[in-house]
Amino acid sequence: MDSAALDFFKRVLATPSPSGYEGPVQNLVREYAAGFADRVTTDVHGNVIAVKNPDAPLRVMLAGHCDQIGLLVTHVDAEGFVYVQTIGGWDPMQLIGQRLTVWSDKGPIQGVIARKPIHLLTDEERKQVPKTKDLWLDIGAKNKDEATEMVRIGDPVTLALGYTSMPNGRACSPAMDNKSGLWVVIEALRRASAKGVRCGLYAVSTVQEEIGLRGAKTSAHSIDPHVGIAVDVTHATDCPTIDKKEQGDVALGNGPVVYRGPNMNLKVTERLIDVAATADIRIQIAAIGRATPNDANMLQVSRGGVATGLVSIANRYMHSAVEMISLDDIDRAADLLCEFAVGLSGDEDFTP
């Protein structure tokens, strides 16, 4: 991974993009992709679509969603404490003790979420799991009037953003789900553009995956791809408490994960595996026996059907402030998708 690509990844991770409020990160994507794509557009839904060879008869779509889970300001009480609802799937325990940012019209407003100190909790309260509705965001305001001068109902909220380098080529940050996948599809397009690609290759930074796979649905309808490959994160199982017998054997640093199962086209999946072997790209194999809970779901059933693949990045501690991935894994994933696309002549048949 070169320094420019790594810098792009860090900037994307430092930019807020809760579902419905992805604009700032999409601006970065447009700026970066303009350096190598033939055309970069943004649709009315907010999806950014970068394409090489838009007039080629075979269209291949790579989808990585840019949105992260977040919160939404819903109420400010008389004392100036802010109450929120969730955007996407949260474990309330992940919020307690966190620094958060309200992305207001006036700029970022810092806040914290905590709870009654341990000294003051009753025995019964200590046994209870907090609910999101019972948590409040403290932005330091003295009262409601002061708070509402700073924030408005409907302002998005994220965990405090930032990138931390870890040993063994690992990195930790909120929103690895799924800015890792976003980086992979854009970087794959850049590498394929440099090597020479004959198909129409579309890299799409999709929106609103966390609230129902919505951006993949609209962008795939517009592009009408013959082949679609979603790139998302998956649960790493190389840490305590996760059962490999249920979730598979997936480890950080062992390469991107190629999924097999009914949501994926057999020929696309086998081609990804063959490409990895030919190019000496280390991969992991995993299986899922149902429609996937990510953009691959919508890609497969778009219009008359799309030959779909799923490539995932192992991620520890998903939907938390400390999501951890391997930089080697995203680098290899970009190489895998680049080689897949460059190897297409344009006359392949992916009919099962």
Beta strands, then each sheet from edge to edge (+ up, - down):
strand 1: 39-42
strand 2: 48-52
strand 3: 59-65
strand 4: 70-76
strand 5: 82-87
strand 6: 98-104
strand 7: 107-113
strand 8: 137-138
strand 9: 156-159
strand 10: 164-166
strand 11: 170-172
strand 12: 200-206
strand 13: 227-235
strand 14: 257-260
strand 15: 284-287
strand 16: 307-315
strand 17: 324-326
sheet 1: 1+ 2- 12+ 3+ 13+ 16+ 14- 15-
sheet 2: 5+ 4- 9+ 6- 7+ 8-
sheet 3: 10+ 11- 17+
end
